[in-house]
Amino acid sequence: MDELTEETDGDEEGTIPHPEFIADWRENPETLLMRAETRQLIEQALNELPEKYRAVFLLRDVEGLSVKETAQALGISEANVKVRLLRARLQLREKLTRYFGDEAKRLMPHHHDELIPWAGEER
């Protein structure tokens, strides 16, 4: 009998554990935690989107469907798919920027109701 067997025979606390799941510990645990928190924030931001935008975003950007396939799946026009996808992306960007943005580079909200002259137009 070898030394390892002698040390653990009859001692349940000394048995060698056989984990059911194996974690990849090559990455820093802090990095793993940050990744999990990031995934949770993204899922939360997605869940806060109105359903019509979330559906288009998931079909196009997550599932990889074409504009035409997305339009057919949802029963809407291709132009509507493009508009909804743009709005979904902008809303997600806004929500996620609040979490990940640099507070020092924060821009104050501005109003879009001001007349913006077109190129070549006199002011």
C-alpha positions in Angstrom: 0.0 0.0 0.0 1.4 3.4 -0.9 1.6 6.4 1.5 -1.4 8.3 -0.1 -3.7 5.3 0.3 -2.6 4.7 3.9 -3.2 8.3 4.8 -6.8 8.4 3.4 -8.1 4.8 4.1 -11.2 5.0 6.2 -11.0 8.8 6.5 -13.9 10.4 4.5 -12.5 13.9 5.0 -9.2 12.8 3.4 -10.8 11.5 0.2 -9.7 13.1 -3.0 -12.5 15.4 -4.3 -13.9 14.8 -7.8 -15.5 18.0 -8.9 -18.5 17.9 -11.1 -17.6 21.1 -12.9 -14.1 22.3 -13.8 -13.4 26.0 -13.9 -10.8 27.5 -16.1 -8.5 29.3 -13.6 -6.1 30.6 -16.1 -7.9 33.9 -16.0 -7.8 36.1 -13.0 -11.0 35.6 -10.8 -11.6 39.3 -10.8 -11.7 39.2 -14.7 -14.2 36.3 -14.5 -16.4 38.3 -12.1 -16.2 41.4 -14.3 -17.3 39.3 -17.3 -20.2 37.8 -15.4 -21.3 41.3 -14.2 -20.9 42.7 -17.8 -23.1 39.9 -19.1 -25.7 40.6 -16.5 -25.7 44.3 -17.3 -26.1 43.6 -21.0 -29.0 41.2 -20.4 -30.7 43.8 -18.1 -30.3 46.5 -20.8 -31.8 44.1 -23.4 -34.7 43.3 -21.2 -35.4 47.0 -20.7 -35.8 47.5 -24.4 -39.4 47.7 -25.8 -40.3 44.3 -27.2 -40.4 45.5 -30.9 -36.8 46.8 -30.6 -35.5 43.8 -28.6 -37.0 41.3 -31.1 -35.2 43.0 -34.1 -32.0 43.3 -32.2 -31.9 39.7 -31.1 -32.8 38.4 -34.6 -30.3 40.6 -36.5 -27.4 41.1 -34.1 -27.5 37.9 -32.0 -29.1 35.3 -34.3 -27.5 36.8 -37.4 -30.6 36.9 -39.6 -30.6 39.2 -42.6 -32.8 42.3 -42.8 -35.1 40.4 -45.2 -35.3 37.3 -43.0 -36.0 39.5 -39.9 -38.7 41.4 -41.7 -40.4 38.1 -42.8 -40.1 36.6 -39.3 -41.7 39.6 -37.7 -44.2 40.5 -40.5 -42.8 44.0 -40.9 -41.1 45.9 -43.8 -37.4 45.8 -44.3 -37.3 49.6 -43.7 -39.0 49.1 -40.4 -36.4 46.5 -39.4 -33.6 49.0 -40.1 -35.3 51.7 -38.1 -36.0 49.5 -35.2 -32.5 48.1 -35.2 -31.0 51.5 -35.2 -33.2 52.6 -32.3 -32.5 49.4 -30.4 -28.7 49.9 -30.8 -28.9 53.6 -29.8 -31.0 52.7 -26.7 -28.6 49.9 -25.7 -25.6 52.2 -26.2 -27.2 54.9 -24.0 -28.0 52.4 -21.2 -24.6 50.7 -21.3 -22.7 53.9 -21.6 -24.1 54.9 -18.2 -22.4 51.8 -16.7 -19.2 51.8 -18.6 -18.7 55.5 -19.6 -16.1 57.7 -18.2 -17.8 60.2 -15.8 -15.1 62.8 -16.6 -16.1 62.8 -20.3 -19.8 63.1 -19.7 -21.7 65.3 -22.1 -24.6 67.3 -20.9 -27.9 66.5 -22.7 -28.8 68.9 -25.5 -32.0 69.7 -27.3 -32.6 68.5 -30.8 -35.3 71.0 -31.5 -32.9 73.8 -32.6 -32.9 74.5 -36.3 -29.7 73.1 -37.8 -28.8 74.7 -41.1 -28.1 72.4 -44.0 -24.8 72.6 -45.9 -24.7 75.6 -48.2 -27.6 77.3 -46.5 -27.0 80.8 -45.2 -27.4 81.2 -41.4 
